[in-house]
Amino acid sequence: MKILVCMKQVPQKDAPLKLNESGTWIREDVSYEVNEPDAYALEEALRQREKHKGEVVVITSGPARAQQVLREALAKGADRAIHLEDDKFVGLDAFNTAKAFAAAIKEEQFDLIFTGLQSDDYGYAQTGVILAELLGWPHATIIMQIEKTDTGIRVKRELEAGYFQFVDMPTPAVLTIQSGINKLRYATLIGIKQAKNKPLKKVSLADVQSAVGENMQKIEKLYIPQKTKKTEHIDGSPAEIAKKLVDKMRNELRVM
Amino acid sequence: MADTILVVVEQREGKLNRASWETITAGQAIAAATGWTLEAAVVGSGVASIAGEVAGKKVAKVYDVESPKAEPYTPDAFAAGLKQFLSSKQPKLVLMPHTYQVRDFVPKLATAMGRSVISDCIGFKNEGGKLVFTRQMFQGKFAADVSFTSDAPWFVTFQNGAFRGDKAEAGASAAPVETVNVDIADGVVRNKPQEVFKEAKQAVDLTQAEIIVAVGRGIKEQKNIDIAKQLADALGGDLAASRPICDSGWLPMDRQIGSSGQTVAPKLYLALGISGAIQHIVGMKGSRAIIAVNKDSEAPIFEIADFAVVGNLFEIVPPLIEEVKKAKS
């Protein structure tokens, strides 16, 4: 099985974020990490390759810093990487990001493409599904299990409120992967060493420019959300806080 | 002809998803702000009764978009059927609830029509005739106002709980229902979905709990969950968790609160070390009171907390357990 994993670099979960001067994006001088569901997507691809042989290719778009995500993926066992490298990729909407990916892989023949189910920055939950439509492939979202069958694959979709559903589908296909589908591995020292010699192909914006159009939506303004709820801060030493909370629970909330 | 807003309500296996009423409320609010006409549609096979249910609300018209291939749900059938319907109707704005089902097909549908979706919105504004949609970004740390720069139809999905379903206005009389048969060709539907099921081990029902003590990443290690358990026991409440805790196997999946787990509304929700990602918030923001303990003063959970404790949960929870025990004895 030849599997492509789409990965994204996002600000670290507890990184303090600041707005840029125009109030349209964050200041980029923060720490980054791999988007969490994408890490699970990679892990699943590696496990599928271990079962069925084949190749795992990772792809990302973004500035030079985004290469770190690919390096880590190679260290964990991915075979090669593709980096669509340009600052401008950060501002592309989901449609154009998918277009750029589709253009970058048009010479390749994958059986499966995995993405995380959504990103921790934009949170659109769209790029994978759009990519499937652009390629003319079937897709399934929020996947918790993948098995190869005689005719394609059988996947387990997570639905809301604790419900699930198995879906049989042909390949090639795009799957968006839910966090928790598997247990993540760590990169080994040997893996990190080997990663340095694995192929990492760079694709410039110019290479895919003809596929990318104008964004179809625009962030007019990014801002700190207005609070709608009145929040009372409870301060003091731990012992004082404990006393105050019990007082609130007993006398205001009446839950004790 | 006036511009039209079309709400596509959600049905699964012939039942209306209640989140659809929230989208109707949103549609009514946008109609009031723009003067556009509000209509609704349902897609399925033999779903006329759902169209009838929606026709009781204040909408100009309801379309029952029918195809035998639309049951059971598949993204291929829904995208193909709606594309056909929308291409002939050409509404200005198409609204849907941001459910797992909608997430599964709406990016495909919009792409097939060369259009774009602003997904998971929590509100809208009419800024001098220009519609902008508000959505959370960076896990709720920021909000963004997003506008369309492409042609209509514009697709927007609304987060669960962004509008109140019980505020959807009823109509003076039932709206007319028009049946539209769409033709989905053989071979379009590629996926074969099996029966929907619940995991057998899903035994814990947190929806009836009056007090919930929930833990998140801030608990750091599995063994630390015990202090949250002690607090829950002392309070006579139930223990729950955010998704990463269940993903790690530290608590079973049936104790998970959020979009992929249970939706709860207890009298008290005590969040320990939970940052408050959107996927978690949607499952608990209806709680009557929320107490949040987190070391990060900018954690989004504090946006919705009634009582905020910025501090180390490992210092605060042990004396809290003692105080609760004392107060109860």
Interface residues (C-beta under 8 A of the other chain):
Chain A: P11 K13 D14 P16 L17 L19 I26 D93 A94 F95 A98 D120 D121 Y122 G123 Y124 A125 Q126 V129 I130 A132 E133 L134 P138 H139 A140 T141 I142 R157 E158 L159 E160 A161 G162 Y163 F164 Q165 F166 V167 D168 M169 P170 Q178 S179 G180 E214 N215 M216 Q217 K218 I219 E220 K221 L222 Y223 I224 P225 Q226 K227 T228 K229 K230 T231 E232 H233 I234 P238 A239 I241 A242 K243 L245 V246 K248 M249 R250 L253 R254 V255 M256
Chain B: P75 D76 A79 T99 Y100 Q101 R103 D104 F105 P107 K108 A110 T111 A112 R115 S116 V117 I118 S119 D120 V132 R135 Q136 M137 F138 Q139 G140 K141 F142 A143 A144 D145 V146 S147 F148 T149 S150 R190 N191 K192 P193 Q194 E195 V196 F197 K198 E199 Q202 E210 I211 R217 L235 R243 P244 C246 D247 M253 D254 S259 S260 G261 Q262 T263 K267 L268 S275 A277 I278 R288 A289 I291 D296 E298 F302 E303 I304 A305 D306 F307 A308 V309 V310 G311 E315 I316 P318 P319 L320 E322 E323 V324 K326 A327 K328
